[in-house]
Amino acid sequence: MNHEVIDGIPVFWASAPGPLEAALVFGCGVRDETLRTLGVTHLIEHLAMSTLPRLHHDHNASVDLEVTEFTCSGQPEQVVDFLARVCTALGGLPLDRIDREAGVLEAEDGRAAAPQTGELLSHRYGVKGVGLAAYRGPGADRIPVEAVQEARARYFHAGNAVLVLTGPPPAGLRLPLPAGERPGHDRSLPALPTGPSWRPEDVPGPGLALHGVLADDALRLALDVFAQRLRDSARHEHGLSYDVAGACTDAGDGRGEYTVLVDAREGQEQKVSELLWQEAVRLARDGVTEQELAEEREALREAWTDPRATILELGAAAARSLFGQPYRDAPTRLAAAAAVTPEQARQAFAAALDTALLVVPEATEVEPRLPDGTPVPRHRCTGHTELPEGGQVFRPALGDRLRFSAARRTRLVVDATGVWAREPDGEVHHVPFDDVAAVEVRGAGRVVFGHSTCFVPVVPDLFANLGPALRAIDAAVPAHLIYHASALRAAD
């Protein structure tokens, strides 16, 4: 890997066959946003790309949890032109296009992570940082222009960028980005106080999250074996699934979240969820074989030494550089994997299983147990079981209470500390006013979102005579956290 500096921007390059590929990487992503501004980075990316003329070579841009990238491939002169245009656009965004690009973003409905991964991250970390991956946010038409300008000035400048190339920098390459200081990136994110648990969500298949050290080669290999066993079982043996996918998300301080996701044939969600947990317990209890480890080492070797992976390796090195993290090249990683023993892999996986979060599709009921037989409880968003004494109590309309037993069991309480709601099944939700992430105005009602993943709908469809509750919420929550529901989305 070669290093240069152009216009104050580090350039990492290595030669690879094929057309010249480039990626301009910025150290910002969804995790740098808040629920109130969720989508602002994607909006900036769209505004910049909207300035480009029609180009006859491959080019794209993307935003994930960690970074924003502008990518292209083609002849050297095409790459030079693309990068210059993107940099110029980022220095002067066409803010008059926000309304049009907001509609495009809504049509795209892009997500920073798969649905299962998003839900698992929010369960672990709440509605902040990587936990935002589970949420759609207010909609691009509800992001204040001031938030767009602030995010552009904070993140999209020469001090927060790295360029990667699959060849030497071509003649005439210029990167006319505004100057700026690299923003502080505190990647550490404390987990919510929760042990192993499971919960149903609106996801296409089950997913498992394990918390662990990012540089734990034994755990990584064990997870690769686990994913292959799931393919063999759910797809090849039972014919219930098509794909098994995995991801690793940095949570700061050298630790992160490993997720394994399985899709499920319609009507087979229960069986696939059970298979996922059974295979996890079997691996933690019985371990892996040397043959399985050898297979996964060979798969890693082939993937990491493929010339087509050059741009991916360069991108990973760029991201590590932007966040001040060490980068291990492929030979170093392969050597570390070669040293892992079957017992080390089993122990690493068994220890991580004690942190397990399991998400399953809605209407799926499972009874997972840890290897020692301990039941894994269903996750609840709060530990409250009772509504508070005092406060203002709101109930469903009288007609609803007369017709529906569920309405008779439902309550809303608003007191000086926050909002509370009891569902018909007895589960209590609570959002303290000092923990509000955002409040969405929906017609004559409000939906109050807390950082802990709890949310409380304070809406006329559910409760009657809400005037005092709405006034209390509006008075207690800072105005900048309150927004009107997107005009681009149907009410849900």
SULSULSUL-V978566 format. One line per field, one symbol per residue. ss: DSSP state (A for helix, B for strand, O for the rest). A space follows every 10 residues. Layout:
# SULSULSUL-V978566
ss: ???
This chain:
# SULSULSUL-V978566
ss: OBBBBBOOBB BBBOOOOOOB BBBBBBOOOA AAOOOOOOOA AAAAAAAAAO OOOOOOOOBB BBBOOOOBBB BBBBOAAAAA AAAAAAAAAA AOOOAAAAAA AAAAAAAAOO OOOOAAAAAA AAAAAOOOAA AAAAOOOOOA AAOOAAAAAA AAAAAOOAAA BBBBBOOOOO OOOOOOOOOO OOOOOOOOOO OOOOOOBBBB BOOOOOBBBB BBBOOOAAAA AAAAAAAAAA AAAAAAAOOO OOOBBBBBBB BBOOBBBBBB BBOOOOOOAA AAAAAAAAAA AAAAAAOOOA AAAAAAAAAA AAAAAOAAAA AAAAAAAAAA AAOOOOOOOA AAAAAAAAOO OAAAAAAAAA AAAOOOBBBB BOOOOOOOBO OOOOBOBBOO OOOOOOOOOO OBBBOOOAAA AAAOAAAAAO BBBBOOOBBB BBOOOOOBBB BBAAABBBBB BBOOBBBBBB OOOOBBBBOO OOOOOOAAAA AAAAAAOOAA ABBBOOOOOO OO
